[in-house]
């Protein structure tokens, strides 16, 4: 397969040329009955942030000559199904068949700059921007057609790429209406949008078309891109984060490994380019064996990790303080507990890949980055190039669940392409490097304390959270991309990234009169960044495990105890739903069902979850039998997309909970393959069941990260119910159960 | 450089490469087949699985020199000449049994291998047959459904 960069928008319009105006009677319409067009309602609420930055219709949507439309989104497809969701929204507003809507995802200079694909924000920002852009396009097309067909708007029907006059039976295609132009009208409120009660795509379980391509081996992954003359490359990574190259003896390389084209050395960045991919692997190994490096700062002893973290933390920052916790603490019996989570990995099934080609003027890059515009800023800073001389095209990759290594592979490819111009250079990361150099989800500690009043309601709640940064994604700070740190003049990271992610959901959503939450930031020994749901995973594990401990002390049913502290009816509804889902379960002596609740970020989607486990009290073995989730994301765009995300998220988070931790000794990271970093395999997969409460009247919120946080607590609470043992340190292993 | 005549998806392919080149790289890098994907190069994840004489085998550590006359089938080779999907591929589409789909090749190939030997497997047999195949997105339960759907339609 040969992929070519898509033409720029300017060129597209020019190529489209002038289309003569004429009244065409569509053959398909003759004799066919006119469709019933859904009613519209006036929307005058807030427009999504993405529109604010890019507010003309043509930035989001283009009319193609062949009767289709092309939607431009700044987001990236990573298996979450955003392409289909965006297609549904656009087809809905323009009353088109789904297959007439093409979706072009992130490319610099072509699609809107929507920052990163993350934070479960693609639906609420990108898809909603497309909704309002498409609705505005519809208005503009109707107004232009009114003039051209000389008939009132009330006489016009807009559907499937044409506008038709009922009186004259004359119709015009969108392209004919626009005469080769695109719609430059600003998207602004008020804007008429389709009445949600009459939606035919949105809210339905529309199947993804890309799965049909994947099963043919035509998934179109970055790893599958091929260009004429393309060469392969690998990078010889240093043995430690701060190791510097002392010597490299590549004299025997060409004699040993066939197909070697070039070794690229820039300070401690060592890359090797070969004709064939397997040759690059052998060349990398050869150079690794023939190089010497300085040692890196030792890591702490693994058993001292959490003590080490406390020792290097800044003074705490109070992120929430309500009522008077200090006063409430006096003279009451408190309950305290400490929860920990180790470093865990993105552990994408496909190691990172990046391609680049420098044509002498522009550096073209293909990447599965989650943020091509921010990556461009980092590369421009690293290479001292003008940003508009760097052209980045997003290409789907394997699911990566946050900021993983895609940007680093693109950076590697960029550095080597500049040394080997006019040829496409493809860099493939190894499993070892993917596991060792991934920016991990940081280790965290949460220490909670609370007391109950005479009515068994929580009187005060105090939380201390220790966290590293939860995002060091690429930005204008060149040190955010890995290879920049290894160049002759290294770029160190100047910023700390997004610290706030660490206390996401650290303040409970429950009604508690006195509450104080402190965050302690540390800069730890490992490279870290955004991993699906950020600090919420640890914080909700702690909160929801602690809620069960408090319910136990209050002598109450865990769900009733939660309901006693909630007023929000949407929160109550998801809890009632999950209670209903699990009501008929038979629970054997060695089994237990545990629950957890969360409102993501305390402002977005609601979820209540249940887990059923069996625990072998002699061996400590845990069998995860089934998991249930009841979810409310507001307006549902794709019912099956949400179900798929929640099912998959529960299983991935169950893997984090039961299996996963980065292992290391003082010298190196040791969890560098799937045996040393095991994840859940089929034999341990639970059944899953998801119920969705659709609320079309509410804002549509994302769901990708939502199933992660409650999973660990639901499992921990189920284990307690099954065997009376409470494990507060993740991962929950048989040994920890026996020692609890 | 040695030459190999390989039997890939029903046709003979002539490949000139080093004898230690793993089959995965022959398929992807020389024959431009994208079905088998690179996941670990260590035979730990199953994403590179192909059928060797009808039996699921990881291709990332299998030297080309060891293939001989064996019949190799990749996901592309399952599609009929008129473009129709194999019932197992069809079942994965029907059950929407993927998120990113990077592991899908291995899942499809392991399923075919299983159903070749056991046309109506139960849950435990399905899980056992797919134990060597990792999925990071958590599509496992849909994959199990797809295997059952495929078993019914074969």
HADDOCK unambig.tbl for C-alpha pairs under 7 A between the chains (distance, minus, plus):
assign (segid A and resid 78 and name CA) (segid B and resid 100 and name CA) 5.82 0.50 0.50
assign (segid A and resid 79 and name CA) (segid B and resid 99 and name CA) 4.32 0.50 0.50
assign (segid A and resid 79 and name CA) (segid B and resid 100 and name CA) 3.54 0.50 0.50
assign (segid A and resid 80 and name CA) (segid B and resid 99 and name CA) 6.07 0.50 0.50
assign (segid A and resid 207 and name CA) (segid B and resid 96 and name CA) 6.98 0.50 0.50
assign (segid A and resid 211 and name CA) (segid B and resid 93 and name CA) 5.86 0.50 0.50
assign (segid A and resid 211 and name CA) (segid B and resid 96 and name CA) 6.82 0.50 0.50
assign (segid A and resid 211 and name CA) (segid B and resid 98 and name CA) 6.84 0.50 0.50
assign (segid A and resid 212 and name CA) (segid B and resid 93 and name CA) 5.68 0.50 0.50
assign (segid A and resid 214 and name CA) (segid B and resid 101 and name CA) 6.37 0.50 0.50
assign (segid A and resid 215 and name CA) (segid B and resid 75 and name CA) 6.99 0.50 0.50
assign (segid A and resid 215 and name CA) (segid B and resid 89 and name CA) 5.72 0.50 0.50
assign (segid A and resid 215 and name CA) (segid B and resid 104 and name CA) 6.91 0.50 0.50
assign (segid A and resid 215 and name CA) (segid B and resid 105 and name CA) 6.86 0.50 0.50
assign (segid A and resid 216 and name CA) (segid B and resid 75 and name CA) 6.15 0.50 0.50
assign (segid A and resid 216 and name CA) (segid B and resid 76 and name CA) 5.52 0.50 0.50
assign (segid A and resid 217 and name CA) (segid B and resid 34 and name CA) 5.16 0.50 0.50
assign (segid A and resid 217 and name CA) (segid B and resid 35 and name CA) 4.06 0.50 0.50
assign (segid A and resid 217 and name CA) (segid B and resid 75 and name CA) 6.17 0.50 0.50
assign (segid A and resid 217 and name CA) (segid B and resid 76 and name CA) 6.00 0.50 0.50
assign (segid A and resid 218 and name CA) (segid B and resid 34 and name CA) 6.84 0.50 0.50
assign (segid A and resid 224 and name CA) (segid B and resid 34 and name CA) 6.11 0.50 0.50
assign (segid A and resid 277 and name CA) (segid B and resid 29 and name CA) 6.81 0.50 0.50
assign (segid A and resid 278 and name CA) (segid B and resid 21 and name CA) 6.44 0.50 0.50
assign (segid A and resid 278 and name CA) (segid B and resid 25 and name CA) 6.54 0.50 0.50
assign (segid A and resid 348 and name CA) (segid B and resid 136 and name CA) 6.44 0.50 0.50
assign (segid A and resid 349 and name CA) (segid B and resid 39 and name CA) 5.68 0.50 0.50
assign (segid A and resid 349 and name CA) (segid B and resid 102 and name CA) 7.00 0.50 0.50
assign (segid A and resid 349 and name CA) (segid B and resid 135 and name CA) 6.96 0.50 0.50
assign (segid A and resid 349 and name CA) (segid B and resid 136 and name CA) 6.09 0.50 0.50
assign (segid A and resid 350 and name CA) (segid B and resid 38 and name CA) 6.68 0.50 0.50
assign (segid A and resid 350 and name CA) (segid B and resid 39 and name CA) 5.01 0.50 0.50
assign (segid A and resid 350 and name CA) (segid B and resid 102 and name CA) 6.83 0.50 0.50
assign (segid A and resid 351 and name CA) (segid B and resid 39 and name CA) 6.41 0.50 0.50
assign (segid A and resid 398 and name CA) (segid B and resid 100 and name CA) 5.45 0.50 0.50
assign (segid A and resid 398 and name CA) (segid B and resid 102 and name CA) 5.46 0.50 0.50
assign (segid A and resid 399 and name CA) (segid B and resid 100 and name CA) 5.28 0.50 0.50
assign (segid A and resid 399 and name CA) (segid B and resid 137 and name CA) 6.60 0.50 0.50
assign (segid A and resid 430 and name CA) (segid B and resid 40 and name CA) 6.96 0.50 0.50
assign (segid A and resid 431 and name CA) (segid B and resid 39 and name CA) 6.97 0.50 0.50
assign (segid A and resid 431 and name CA) (segid B and resid 40 and name CA) 4.89 0.50 0.50
assign (segid A and resid 647 and name CA) (segid B and resid 138 and name CA) 6.98 0.50 0.50
assign (segid A and resid 648 and name CA) (segid B and resid 137 and name CA) 5.47 0.50 0.50
assign (segid A and resid 648 and name CA) (segid B and resid 138 and name CA) 3.84 0.50 0.50
assign (segid A and resid 648 and name CA) (segid B and resid 139 and name CA) 5.47 0.50 0.50
assign (segid A and resid 649 and name CA) (segid B and resid 138 and name CA) 6.51 0.50 0.50
assign (segid A and resid 651 and name CA) (segid B and resid 138 and name CA) 5.14 0.50 0.50
assign (segid A and resid 652 and name CA) (segid B and resid 136 and name CA) 6.69 0.50 0.50
assign (segid A and resid 652 and name CA) (segid B and resid 137 and name CA) 6.58 0.50 0.50
assign (segid A and resid 652 and name CA) (segid B and resid 138 and name CA) 5.54 0.50 0.50
assign (segid A and resid 674 and name CA) (segid B and resid 44 and name CA) 6.39 0.50 0.50
assign (segid A and resid 681 and name CA) (segid B and resid 131 and name CA) 5.93 0.50 0.50
assign (segid A and resid 681 and name CA) (segid B and resid 134 and name CA) 6.25 0.50 0.50
assign (segid A and resid 682 and name CA) (segid B and resid 127 and name CA) 5.13 0.50 0.50
assign (segid A and resid 682 and name CA) (segid B and resid 130 and name CA) 6.43 0.50 0.50
assign (segid A and resid 682 and name CA) (segid B and resid 131 and name CA) 5.24 0.50 0.50
assign (segid A and resid 682 and name CA) (segid B and resid 140 and name CA) 6.83 0.50 0.50
assign (segid A and resid 683 and name CA) (segid B and resid 127 and name CA) 5.48 0.50 0.50
assign (segid A and resid 683 and name CA) (segid B and resid 128 and name CA) 6.59 0.50 0.50
assign (segid A and resid 683 and name CA) (segid B and resid 131 and name CA) 6.45 0.50 0.50
assign (segid A and resid 687 and name CA) (segid B and resid 141 and name CA) 6.70 0.50 0.50
